[in-house]
């Protein structure tokens, strides 16, 4: 391994068709070039997004660029928490709460290229590396490669091909269409307004609803509100959303529904080329529920995604909540199976398994706090 003048690391990765040259961090011009050539690229894969991860959460850019023997370039957006000694380093593509990562390549990554990157990461002997590809690339990733702990995931995706006309006529049932029209009538009678954009004011409104959601969660679980708020702010600090809105004004869109100046519900969607991601959403459920504010925001964000030329509306994971999965299915979204890949040392894997078991047991006890 060598170090370039700019501080980048350069090394060779053994491969069947000849050595592969690897560089870290990723040169920005190469990143932009590969990003533009991968049809499945999402907002999470933008270099500006990774900059936000590093600026807000204390991770370091550890992305890798691979150049294969046949001239193809592969980009792995990744961050790390470096440690001394190196075997204690933790890496992620991407960290929890920051979306999906995976490998970008012209025309999409190939299965043999995924194998090459995984072998390189395994050989690097970090304490833990987690990789989670997007729903569009998942079929090109192996089911259970050697040395990797597979974690099954499911996201729901609405097909936007044909625009709103096709969604209304082909993908929404008669019942769903009736619910949407009823929501629009209620919103009109209540004088509900919807504002969208990426301004600091919209970020503040969104975050205020997030804090109110935390307070309600505390009441439901008989926990101290101050404690739940403090934990929530550490997990999702206000600076995170301000940074994203400022760094990606074209990709980040915040929708806030309100009545007489009072915000009732807000969502954040991320648009990049063919994919719109429903990323975050919170509401003042006691008021927003009867007015169907969440349905109105879903409808408006889907409309904007169609206008922007997106082909997919990714609604994320449901955390095993049956009612949430049923809602996504009712609005035409279909489940897509994918896998998170964890490269871990054996002892860590065992400890993680025990912690997951204990956490699950605690989450199912009445009156205790569970995961989001």
C-alpha positions in Angstrom: 0.0 0.0 0.0 1.3 3.5 -0.8 0.2 7.0 0.2 -0.3 9.7 -2.5 0.7 13.3 -2.3 -2.9 14.3 -1.4 -2.9 11.8 1.5 -4.9 9.2 -0.3 -4.1 5.5 0.1 -3.5 3.4 -3.0 -3.3 -0.4 -3.1 -3.9 -3.4 -5.3 -6.6 -6.0 -4.9 -6.1 -9.5 -6.3 -8.7 -10.4 -9.0 -9.2 -13.1 -11.6 -8.7 -10.8 -14.6 -5.7 -9.0 -13.1 -4.9 -6.7 -10.2 -7.5 -4.0 -9.3 -6.3 -0.6 -8.2 -8.0 0.8 -5.1 -7.9 4.4 -3.8 -9.3 5.9 -0.6 -10.8 8.4 -0.2 -12.6 8.7 -3.5 -11.5 11.5 -5.8 -14.5 13.7 -6.2 -14.4 13.8 -10.0 -14.4 10.0 -10.2 -17.3 9.9 -7.7 -19.4 12.3 -9.8 -18.6 10.4 -13.0 -19.6 7.0 -11.6 -22.7 8.4 -9.8 -24.0 9.9 -13.0 -23.5 6.5 -14.8 -25.3 4.3 -12.3 -29.1 4.3 -12.9 -29.8 3.2 -9.3 -28.0 6.0 -7.6 -29.9 7.7 -4.7 -29.5 10.9 -2.7 -27.7 8.8 0.0 -24.9 8.2 -2.5 -24.1 11.8 -3.2 -20.7 13.1 -1.9 -22.5 16.0 -0.2 -24.6 13.5 1.8 -21.5 11.8 3.0 -20.0 15.2 3.9 -23.1 15.7 6.1 -22.6 12.4 7.8 -19.0 13.3 8.7 -19.7 16.9 9.7 -22.7 16.0 12.0 -22.0 12.6 13.4 -18.2 12.5 13.8 -17.5 9.8 11.2 -14.6 10.1 8.7 -14.8 9.6 5.0 -13.4 6.2 4.1 -14.9 5.7 0.7 -13.1 3.6 -1.9 -12.7 3.8 -5.6 -11.8 0.6 -7.5 -10.5 0.5 -11.1 -10.8 -3.0 -12.6 -8.6 -4.6 -15.2 -11.2 -3.9 -17.9 -11.3 -0.2 -17.0 -14.5 -0.1 -15.0 -14.7 2.1 -11.9 -16.5 1.1 -8.8 -17.4 3.6 -6.0 -18.1 2.5 -2.4 -19.3 5.5 -0.3 -18.3 4.6 3.2 -17.4 6.2 6.5 -15.5 5.0 9.5 -14.7 5.6 13.1 -10.9 5.1 13.1 -9.2 3.5 16.1 -5.8 2.5 17.3 -5.0 -0.2 16.7 -6.6 -0.5 13.3 -8.5 -3.8 14.1 -10.8 -1.8 16.3 -12.0 0.4 13.5 -15.7 0.5 12.7 -17.0 1.2 9.1 -20.4 1.7 7.6 -22.0 2.2 4.2 -23.9 3.9 5.6 -24.4 4.3 9.4 -27.8 3.8 11.1 -30.1 6.7 10.4 -28.3 7.8 7.3 -29.8 5.6 4.6 -28.3 3.1 2.2 -24.9 2.9 0.7 -23.5 0.0 -1.3 -21.5 0.0 -4.5 -22.0 2.3 -7.5 -20.8 1.3 -11.0 -21.6 2.4 -14.6 -24.9 0.6 -15.5 -25.1 -0.9 -12.0 -22.7 -3.1 -10.1 -22.1 -6.7 -11.3 -22.2 -9.8 -8.9 -18.5 -10.5 -9.5 -17.6 -6.9 -8.6 -19.6 -7.2 -5.4 -17.5 -10.3 -4.5 -14.3 -8.4 -5.3 -15.2 -5.5 -2.9 -16.3 -7.8 -0.1 -13.1 -9.8 -0.3 -11.1 -6.6 -0.1 -13.0 -5.4 2.9 -12.7 -8.8 4.7 -9.0 -8.8 4.1 -8.7 -5.4 5.8 -9.5 -6.8 9.3 -11.6 -3.9 10.7 -13.6 -4.7 13.8 -16.9 -4.3 12.0 -18.0 -3.2 8.5 -21.7 -2.9 7.6 -22.9 -2.5 4.0 -26.5 -2.0 2.8 -27.2 -1.8 -0.9 -30.3 0.0 -2.3 -33.4 -2.0 -3.3 -32.5 -1.5 -7.0 -29.0 -3.1 -6.6 -30.0 -5.8 -4.1 -30.5 -8.6 -6.7 -26.8 -8.3 -7.8 -25.5 -8.9 -4.3 -24.9 -12.5 -3.1 -27.3 -14.1 -0.6 -24.8 -15.2 2.0 -21.1 -14.6 1.0 -18.3 -16.3 3.0 -17.2 -14.3 6.1 -20.4 -12.1 6.1 -23.3 -12.1 8.4 -26.5 -11.4 6.3 -29.3 -9.4 7.9 -32.6 -9.5 6.0 -34.4 -6.2 5.4 -37.6 -5.2 3.6 -38.5 -1.8 2.1 -41.7 -0.9 0.3 -41.6 0.8 -3.0 -44.3 2.5 -5.1 -43.9 2.3 -8.9 -44.3 5.8 -10.3 -44.2 4.9 -14.0 -47.0 6.6 -15.9 -47.2 9.4 -13.3 -50.2 10.3 -11.2 -52.7 9.2 -13.8 -51.4 5.6 -13.7 -51.2 5.7 -9.9 -54.8 6.8 -9.5 -56.2 4.4 -12.1 -53.9 1.3 -11.8 -52.1 1.2 -8.4 -54.6 2.6 -6.0 -57.7 0.7 -5.2 -61.2 2.2 -5.2 -61.0 2.4 -1.4 -57.6 4.1 -1.5 -58.8 6.6 -4.0 -61.8 7.4 -1.9 -59.6 7.9 1.2 -57.3 10.3 -0.7 -60.3 12.3 -2.0 -61.8 12.4 1.5 -58.5 13.6 2.9 -58.4 16.4 0.4 -62.0 17.5 1.3 -61.2 17.5 5.0 -58.0 19.5 4.4 -59.9 22.1 2.3 -62.7 22.5 4.9 -60.1 22.9 7.7 -58.1 25.5 5.7 -55.0 23.3 5.7 -52.0 24.6 3.9 -49.0 22.6 2.7 -45.6 24.4 2.2 -42.6 22.6 0.7 -38.9 23.5 0.3 -35.7 23.3 2.2 -35.6 26.6 4.1 -34.3 26.8 7.7 -37.9 27.7 8.8 -39.2 24.4 7.4 -36.4 22.5 9.1 -37.4 24.1 12.4 -41.1 23.3 11.9 -40.2 19.7 11.1 -38.0 19.4 14.2 -40.6 20.9 16.5 -43.0 18.1 15.3 -40.2 15.5 16.0 -39.8 16.8 19.5 -43.6 16.6 20.1 -43.5 13.1 18.7 -40.8 12.2 21.3 -43.0 13.7 24.1 -46.0 11.6 23.0 -43.7 8.5 22.9 -42.6 9.2 26.4 -46.2 9.5 27.7 -47.2 6.2 25.9 -44.3 4.3 27.6 -44.5 6.0 31.0 -41.0 7.4 30.7 -39.6 10.8 31.7 -40.1 13.2 28.8 -36.8 15.0 29.4 -34.9 11.7 29.1 -36.6 10.7 25.9 -36.1 14.1 24.4 -32.4 14.0 25.3 -31.9 10.6 23.8 -33.9 11.6 20.7 -31.8 14.8 20.2 -28.6 12.8 20.4 -30.0 10.3 17.8 -31.4 13.0 15.5 -29.9 16.4 16.3 -31.3 19.5 14.7 -27.9 20.2 13.1 -28.3 17.0 11.0 -31.4 18.3 9.2 -30.1 21.9 8.8 -26.9 20.5 7.3 -28.8 18.2 4.8 -31.2 21.0 3.8 -28.3 23.4 3.2 -26.1 21.0 1.4 -28.7 19.4 -0.8 -31.4 22.0 -1.6 -32.3 20.3 -4.8 -32.6 16.8 -3.4 -34.0 17.5 0.1 -37.7 18.6 0.2 -39.5 19.3 3.4 -43.3 19.3 3.3 -45.2 20.8 6.3 -48.9 20.8 6.7 -50.5 23.3 9.0 -53.7 25.0 10.0 -53.8 28.7 10.9 -50.0 28.8 11.2 -49.7 25.7 13.4 -47.7 22.8 11.9 -49.5 19.5 12.2 -47.4 17.1 10.2 -44.1 17.2 8.3 -42.2 14.8 6.0 -38.8 14.9 4.4 -38.3 13.3 1.0 -35.0 13.0 -0.9 -35.1 13.1 -4.7 -32.3 12.1 -7.0 -32.9 11.2 -10.6 -35.1 8.1 -10.7 -35.7 7.6 -6.9 -37.6 9.6 -4.4 -37.1 8.4 -0.8 -39.7 9.1 2.0 -37.0 9.6 4.6 -38.6 11.1 7.8 -42.1 11.9 8.9 -43.7 13.1 12.1 -47.0 14.6 13.2 -49.1 15.9 16.0 -51.3 12.8 15.8 -54.2 14.1 18.0 -54.9 16.9 15.5 -53.3 15.6 12.3 -55.0 12.2 12.5 -58.6 13.4 12.2 -57.6 15.9 9.4 -55.7 13.2 7.5 -52.7 15.5 7.3 -50.2 12.6 6.8 -52.2 11.3 3.8 -52.2 14.8 2.3 -48.4 15.1 2.7 -47.9 11.6 1.1 -50.1 12.6 -1.8 -48.3 16.0 -2.3 -44.8 14.4 -2.1 -45.7 11.7 -4.6 -47.1 14.3 -7.0 -43.8 16.3 -6.8 -41.8 13.1 -7.3 -43.8 12.3 -10.5 -43.3 15.9 -11.7 -39.5 15.6 -11.1 -39.5 12.5 -13.3 -38.9 9.9 -10.6 -39.7 6.3 -11.3 -39.8 5.0 -7.8 -41.0 6.2 -4.4 -39.2 4.3 -1.7 -41.0 4.3 1.6 -38.3 2.6 3.7 -38.5 -0.1 6.3 -41.5 -0.7 8.6 -39.6 -2.1 11.6 -41.9 -5.2 11.6 -45.0 -3.0 12.4 -47.8 -4.8 10.7 -50.1 -1.7 10.5 -47.4 0.4 8.8 -46.7 -2.4 6.3 -50.5 -2.6 5.6 -50.7 1.1 5.1 -47.8 1.1 2.6 -49.4 -1.8 0.7 -52.8 0.0 0.6 -51.2 2.9 -1.2 -49.7 0.6 -3.8 -46.2 0.1 -2.5 -44.7 -3.4 -2.9 -42.2 -5.1 -0.6 -38.6 -5.4 -1.9 -36.3 -7.8 0.0 -32.7 -6.9 0.5 -29.8 -7.8 2.8 -27.6 -5.8 5.1 -24.1 -7.3 5.1 -22.1 -7.3 8.3 -18.4 -8.2 8.3 -17.6 -8.8 11.9 -15.1 -10.6 14.1 -16.6 -13.8 15.6 -16.7 -12.6 19.2 -18.4 -9.3 18.2 -21.0 -11.2 16.3 -21.8 -13.4 19.3 -22.1 -10.3 21.6 -24.2 -8.5 19.1 -26.6 -11.5 18.9 -26.9 -11.6 22.6 -27.6 -7.8 22.8 -30.2 -8.0 20.0 -31.9 -10.8 22.0 -31.9 -8.8 25.2 -33.1 -5.6 23.4 -36.0 -7.5 21.8 -37.0 -8.9 25.2 -37.0 -5.4 26.7 -38.9 -3.9 23.8 -41.8 -6.3 24.2 -42.3 -5.5 27.9 -45.2 -3.2 28.6 -44.2 0.4 29.6 -40.6 0.2 28.2 -39.0 2.0 25.4 -38.5 0.1 22.2 -36.6 0.9 19.0 -37.9 3.2 16.4 
